[in-house]
Amino acid sequence: MPSTPSADPSRTLEVSTWDDLAALPARMAELAEQADAIVRHARAWVCRRDGFEPSPVCVLRPLAAAMDPLEGAFVELGRRLDDQWRDLADGLRAAATDLAAADTLTAHDLADLAPGSAP
């Protein structure tokens, strides 16, 4: 019997119960808030020019100019993360809705097939 390749665990989401699925959007929102906090921290503290400009003769002064494009990169990173996360959350909501509808339909169909049910 040929073996099937296992799914890449880093790309697999296992939902064991309906409660897990119902809780997933809230957990995803927490992760999105964490990502936003990381980007905001980087923009506020990593991309600071003042650490490189303590005086007009500081040899690190040229690095201050690099902080502007670095901040722009973090802004773009935050925007991309937000867009991709929103798309993922929208897909999750759609999949959960479809799964619930399929579950309801299956339960209804199985009830119709149960012994003693009317044809």
C-alpha positions in Angstrom: 0.0 0.0 0.0 1.6 3.3 -1.0 2.1 5.8 1.7 0.8 9.3 1.4 3.2 12.1 2.2 2.4 13.8 5.5 1.3 17.4 5.3 3.8 20.1 6.3 2.9 20.7 10.0 3.8 24.4 9.6 1.1 24.8 7.1 -1.5 22.7 8.8 -4.2 23.8 11.2 -5.9 21.2 13.2 -9.3 22.0 14.7 -10.4 19.2 17.1 -13.7 20.6 18.3 -16.3 23.2 17.3 -15.1 25.2 20.3 -11.6 25.4 18.9 -12.9 26.7 15.6 -15.2 29.2 17.4 -12.2 30.5 19.5 -9.8 30.8 16.5 -10.8 34.3 15.4 -10.2 35.7 18.9 -6.8 34.0 19.0 -6.0 35.3 15.6 -7.0 38.8 16.7 -4.6 38.5 19.6 -1.7 37.5 17.3 -2.6 40.4 15.0 -2.4 42.8 17.9 1.0 41.4 18.8 2.3 41.9 15.3 1.0 45.4 15.3 2.7 46.1 18.7 6.0 44.7 17.3 5.8 47.0 14.2 4.9 50.0 16.4 7.8 49.3 18.8 10.2 49.0 15.9 9.0 52.3 14.4 9.2 54.1 17.8 12.5 52.7 19.1 14.5 51.0 16.4 14.0 53.6 13.7 15.0 56.6 15.9 17.4 59.1 14.4 18.3 60.8 17.7 20.6 58.0 18.8 22.8 58.6 15.8 22.7 62.4 16.0 23.9 63.2 19.6 26.2 65.9 18.2 27.1 67.4 14.9 30.5 65.6 14.9 29.2 62.1 15.8 30.7 59.5 13.4 27.4 57.6 13.5 25.5 60.6 12.2 25.3 59.2 8.6 23.3 56.3 10.0 20.5 58.6 11.1 19.5 59.1 7.5 19.1 55.3 7.1 16.4 55.3 9.8 13.9 57.0 7.5 13.9 54.2 4.9 14.0 51.6 7.7 10.9 53.1 9.2 9.3 53.1 5.7 10.1 49.4 5.5 8.4 48.7 8.9 5.4 50.7 7.7 5.2 48.6 4.6 5.7 45.4 6.6 2.9 46.3 9.0 0.6 47.1 6.0 1.4 43.8 4.3 0.9 41.8 7.5 -2.4 43.5 8.2 -3.6 42.8 4.6 -2.5 39.2 4.6 -3.9 38.6 8.1 -7.2 40.1 7.2 -7.4 37.9 4.1 -6.6 34.8 6.3 -9.2 35.8 8.9 -11.8 36.3 6.1 -11.0 32.9 4.6 -11.3 31.3 8.1 -14.7 32.9 8.7 -15.9 31.7 5.2 -14.5 28.2 5.8 -16.1 28.0 9.2 -19.5 29.1 7.8 -19.3 26.5 5.0 -18.2 23.8 7.4 -21.1 24.6 9.8 -23.6 24.5 6.8 -22.1 21.2 5.6 -22.4 19.8 9.1 -26.0 20.9 9.5 -26.9 19.5 6.0 -25.2 16.2 6.8 -27.0 15.9 10.1 -30.3 16.6 8.4 -29.6 14.1 5.6 -28.5 11.4 8.1 -31.6 11.9 10.1 -33.6 11.4 6.9 -31.8 8.1 6.4 -32.3 6.8 9.9 -34.5 3.7 10.3 -38.0 4.7 10.9 -37.8 8.1 9.3 -40.4 9.0 6.7 -39.3 8.7 3.1 
